[in-house]
Amino acid sequence: MGEFAGIVLHDSACPARTRAGFDFYVCKDGTVVTSQDFLDDDHVHVCVEGDFSEPIANMGLVREQMFVLVKLVLRLSSAFKFDPEKLMAHGDLCPGVEFPWHELKIRIDRPPH
Ligand SMILES: [Zn+2]
């Protein structure tokens, strides 16, 4: 098992999806799908289901999904011993511009009990 520097976040509109897949996939219903192997030695790749290039239609649902995502981030950062704030976007357009980073920030600063 490698030493991970942090997490790279994607949404499911990411063009890389068809190429390489992801280590963890957080579905809209809060289910987390784990892949067999880690794809990258440096970062854990987590994909959030949804196209965040458009305004969020159901914020309640997305909040639940973000709650699951934060739990996953905290679990991974503790398992692989990196700072949970070492969470970065894949690129300028992935995840999309409407991605609710503020929801994550609040909860990573004050983890869910
Ligand atoms: Zn991506």
Boltz pocket constraint, residues with backbone or C-beta under 6 A from the ligand:
constraints:
  - pocket:
      binder: B
      contacts: [[A, 9], [A, 10], [A, 11], [A, 14], [A, 15], [A, 16], [A, 90], [A, 91], [A, 94], [A, 95]]
      max_distance: 6.0
